[in-house]
Amino acid sequence: MRRPIIAANWKMNCTVSQAHELVSAFKGLVKDVTGVDIVLAPPFTSLVEVAQLTAGTDIALAAQNMYWEESGAYTGEISPLMLKDIGCSYIIIGHSERRAYFGETDDTVNKKLKAALHYGLNPIVCVGETLAQREAGEPTQVVGAQLQGGLAGLTPAQVNKAVIAYEPVWAIGTGKTATTEQANEVHSFIRQQLNAGFGEATAQAVRIQYGGSVKPDNVDELMAQPDIDGALVGGAGLKADSFARIVKFED
Ligand code: 13P
């Protein structure tokens, strides 16, 4: 049985004081929640604050991006060592916004993934097709290529530590959620790909999150799907009560 994992990707939102307010309210709302991994991914500037606020709770911390080197002359970048040092246990890699606006490719995803694993960060690897790619009938082709490139050269033991987030680009921030069938179809394809590349045990162990307009009113139906093991939440993760409701999904 895979343990559900629900993560909030705050994207470029919240000052430190807003982060303080949000997390202070949220942690009270979920203090009795068990059986689900909860992850918060604030911007870099709020990571330390959120780490302090969540110390002693089961809420885990993620960064939204990193570079793959440990240190050096890489102005503006943050290393896996730095993230580990302040208490991050997860790292989001290859989000579609990074692919679209900041030149991330399957190759940079692969480098970041290997670096994250080397430093003991659990990667959340994002994949997903654009609307044009879906309309051209290619969602699985696109996701298959992203997985193949992103996970290239990894061992099954390494892939076991990863979470895959399927985020159809057309469903992000648009209010359009993939139907549960559309989502589960791609999730089950991802599991088949993991099986083909890394074996049955890994395919069964890896958790696959859905992301794209997940809200309190659609999370239950999504989480009821057999191959959906969690959610990567954007907008609805910025309000304590709505994210708490998502974390407390009913299946
Ligand atoms: P929304 O939930 O705002 O659609 O964002 C999804 C997402 O991109 C999470 O990484």
Residues whose N, C-alpha, C, O or C-beta is under 5 A from the ligand:
A	BS01	13P	N9 A171 I172 G173 T174 G211 G212 S213 V214 L232 V233 G234 G235 A236
